[in-house]
Amino acid sequence: MVKKISVGLLVLVGIMQLLQPTRNISEGPFENDISMVYAIPVDVQNMLTQKCYDCHSNNTHYPWYIHIQPTGWWMASHIKEAKDDLNFNEFKTYDQKKANHKLEEIAEVIEEGSMPLKSYVWLHSEAKVTPDEAKAITSWIQSLGVVTEKKD
């Protein structure tokens, strides 16, 4: 009986590996990217690209473990949710009110340290936002006149 259950589980795990999620991979340039709306200092653009774009853009750089299910499904779900909330490559399509709100949210989550997600930073230490990087990003957003003061 144990042998049948073990074989059944092994077959189930094998079938799961065949069901790969759709990948979030697109070739640029992206005509609706945030950089087409705002002048972004090169250092801030590099920070956003390195620390945010994997989940919040139309092009994710996937690690090797994306092929292992259910990890791949979990990651695909997180990326879809992240893009639904904020997509830097589609920023130009946002109306001004939504764009301003998204910029305020970016400053807020960067200051709070709630983004990038801790689960992402565990495996991608380069995505951790340092205090200096947080200041550079929030200063740029404040320079746009969207966020007038730091929230307490």
N, C-alpha and C positions, 0 to 999 in steps of 0.2 A: 504494500500500500504506500509506504514512504517513497519507494522507488518511482511509482506512478505519479505521485504528487510532485516529486523533484523533476521528473521529465516534463510534466505539464507546465511547471513554472519556467523551466528552461525554454520550452517552446514559446511560451507567452512573452518572455523577455526577448527572445529572438525576433518575434513578430513586431514587438514594440520598436526594435531598432530599424525595421523597414519603413516605419511611418515617421518620416522626417518632416519637421515643420518647414513652412515656406521661409526663405531667407530674406532679410531686409538688406538687399544689395542693389544699388542703382549707381549708374555712372553719372558724374556731373558734367558740366557745371549745372548748378541749380539756379534757375532764373528767379525763383521766389525766395532765395536764401536771405537771411537777416542782413547779410552784408550788402544786399541790393537795396536795403531800406535805410540803413544807418552806416555812417563811417565808423569802422571799428578799428582801434589801434591794433597793430600787428600782434603785439604780445597778448592782448585780450582775445583776439581771434584764435590764436594758437591755444590759449587756455581753454576756451570754449570747445574747440575741436578735440583737444586731447581728453578733456574731462567730462564733456556732455554729449558730444555728437554720436557716440556709439549707441546710445539709447534714444536720443532726441533728434534724429536726422533720418534721411532716407538711405543711409549707407552705414551698416554696422560691420566692424571688423570682428569676426568670430574666432573664439579660441577653439582648440582641438576638441574640447569636451562637449561642444554643441552636438556632436554626433551621438552622444550617449543619452538615450531616453530613460527617464522622463526629463532629464536636465534640459534638453533642447526645447521641449514643449514649454517648460517653465520660463526659460529665457525668452522664447518667442512671445509668450504672454506678457512678460514685463516690458519688452520692447514695444509691442503694440500699445500697451497702456501708456507708456512714456510718450510715444509719438502722438497719441490721441490728446494728451495733455499739452504737449509743447513739441513742435517740430521746427527746428531752426531752418531747415530747407524749404519750408512752406510759410515762413513768417510773413512774407509780403502779401499773402492772401488774407491775413488777419485784418479786420477793420481796426481803426485807430484805438478805440476803447479797449478791445481785446489785446492788441499789441502792447499798450501801456500797462495793462493788468499783468500780462505775461512778464514784462520787464520787471515790474514790481515784485512778482513772485520769484523771479530768478535772484534778485538782490536779497530777498528774504530767506530763501532756502540756502543760499551761499553763506549769509551771515549766521544763520542758525546751525549750519553744518549738517543739515539733513539731506543734502545732495552733495555729491553722488551718494547713492545708497551704501550703507556700510557693507552689505553683502557683496556689492560690486567691488568696493575698495579692497576687500580681503584678498581677492584674486587679481586685482589691477591696482597695485599700490601707486602707480604713476598718476592715477586719477584723483588721488587725494588733493583737496584744495588747501593750500597753505594760507595762513593769515594774510600774507602779502598779496597772494593771488586773489583772495576774496576781496581785499581792499581795492585792487586794480579793477576787478570786474564791477563791483558796486560803485566805484568812483566814475567809471565810464557810464554806467546806467544813470547815475545822478547828473552827469554832465548833459544828458539828453533832456533834462528837465522833467523826467517822469517821476522820480523818487526825490522828494524834497528834503527829507530828513530820515535819519536812521530810526527804525522802529525799536521800541524797548520791549 
